[in-house]
């Protein structure tokens, strides 16, 4: 019976299928997009695809390990497998990594976001997103259960997110900052935060974003290039113009796999942030729609897993991670096609980047863990009852808005009452 409960559900297999399609397709397109520049600059046309393959294998190991995380099982306070402990430890390590970036970081593409560890470079801001999500999920569950007052919840949530956001902005990396803030916002919405609080936070966030764009000249250049890239076709508008050329050349079915002309040192970041443009050129509209369809399947499967989960933490975790990954994909594809200003966010599971793919595959593993264990714990909705000289303690915990919810998990040791 226990083994049956740990079997993956049908949405989990859909999620895995979409993930495999995106990763394998990404490896193929990374080789196609980077082979020319790698041969010219490094003398090895497979340099980036080999790095990505190694990172993908590490990510797959992480996926398999994290998919076995039984987050609903009772453990000691210092056990790293306990959700609250894991959340704060990851948050602390991410914060330390971001501080280390300020001290000895390595710069790429105008942002100092990496730590050089010899054969590999690590981007702590990727893992900071997960640390923030886990901590905010824990705090939201505690608030909904009444363990935190409104003021305590807001102070602790800001204390967990503001230092991370400030350190990422100092790199400076506004794209990742937007990704973190958006992910936290979506999780709070899924957690039932009051509408007026969300509206206030959204208005404040947009105002701060506008102010940061206004005071930084290069950010204003991105906005003006978005509005009219042909006003400066050799500088600020160059990248988006080359991207649009790629899509225009692709037509319905593309110029053919490996036959992109924009990758011949015309399109900057062709194998990273702008790989979607190479897909559009080589595989045409059909190829780009296949990628969009894969993300739609990913979104559907992840949200189904979240909705079917009985555990409140698992529900927030799966929903928040799914929304974060899909939102990043939408932001990247919108930027590459000229629908929004360029943000520098990679296409999850597809773009080249070791930290990005290991992080995202780890997140997929956590979503699979929710599918595997989210419904395996027996649930008790308890009321005080008297039974032949003995009283059974029971809890019927309720949301602050009066709606009943799953109260707690007991690791499957106590069967649910039929009448509850």
Number of C-alpha atoms within 10 A of each C-alpha: 6 8 8 9 15 17 13 16 17 13 20 23 14 18 26 18 14 20 22 14 17 22 20 15 15 25 22 15 25 25 21 24 34 24 23 18 18 17 13 12 9 12 12 13 18 18 16 20 24 14 15 25 17 13 21 25 14 17 24 19 16 20 23 17 14 19 22 16 19 21 21 24 16 14 12 9 11 10 12 15 18 18 24 18 18 18 21 18 15 20 24 17 15 23 23 14 22 27 16 15 25 17 10 13 21 17 14 9 9 9 17 19 29 24 21 14 8 6 6 12 16 20 23 22 27 20 25 26 26 26 25 28 29 27 24 26 28 21 22 26 17 15 20 22 16 14 13 16 12 11 9 13 18 16 10 14 19 13 11 21 21 13 13 26 21 13 19 27 18 16 20 15 21 21 18 22 22 19 20 24 20 18 24 25 20 19 25 20 16 17 21 14 15 11 10 9 13 16 11 10 13 15 12 12 15 11 12 12 14 13 11 15 17 14 10 10 10 12 18 17 19 20 18 17 24 20 15 15 21 16 13 14 15 11 12 21 21 18 22 26 22 20 27 17 17 28 25 16 18 24 16 16 15 24 18 13 16 18 16 22 17 21 25 16 14 14 23 18 19 27 29 19 24 29 30 27 31 30 30 29 33 28 25 24 19 16 19 23 13 14 21 15 13 20 24 14 19 26 23 16 23 27 21 20 29 26 15 16 22 23 26 22 24 27 24 28 26 28 25 28 28 25 21 27 21 18 19 22 21 17 22 27 24 15 21 26 20 19 13 16 22 24 21 20 25 26 26 26 25 28 26 31 24 21 21 25 27 25 24 25 25 24 25 29 24 26 30 28 27 34 30 24 24 27 19 25 21 16 21 21 18 16 13 11 10 10 8 5 5 8 10 11 10 13 13 15 20 16 16 12 9 8 8 12 16 15 19 18 21 14 15 14 9 12 11 13 10 6 5 10
